[in-house]
């Protein structure tokens, strides 16, 4: 699981917006080209900070539990645990990948533990549920968390039963996004055709492989992030979907 994830991304986004703050050509809602998505028959959604707003700060709870797990498992103090998480992040992409590769940690109990967090900060979003249901074709969730956690989040958001499938890091052999092989594995399992699919994500890095694979890419976040592999940006997923299906 991604340690330092939101903080790091936030830093990246802040740097990007300060350096690249200029009108982007992309996502002008007035010109929202439904036709650009008319070939899409599979809609892939990230979970955390995509299907609920970052203001819910759910990841703060997960980070606390990841630190506690590293402390207990590796018998280190809090400072060292946080240093290790940053090290794993840089070296292996996520905390879990580092724990697995450097310490042979069993991923299943780790995932269960770090995702055992309260959902109090999430509220149902019937409007988003209706918009997603209105999309023509197959709708799936693909998260770097685990599927049981994703189901809990979806339930708290009133999105249970809206998706045809929910995939977690366990469906990618515990390889995380943004690794291309993780996407390859999950998409092969699902049977989707990337050239006829769209990906919605808050993490700009996780849109690179989907773009390479021929998917439409939509960055869902409060601030835009200028990158060649990001085709659209929205800070309001419901509104964006509404414009696609109206
Ligand atoms: Mg996310």
Boltz pocket constraint, residues with backbone or C-beta under 6 A from the ligand:
constraints:
  - pocket:
      binder: B
      contacts: [[A, 46], [A, 47], [A, 48], [A, 49], [A, 50], [A, 201], [A, 202], [A, 203]]
      max_distance: 6.0
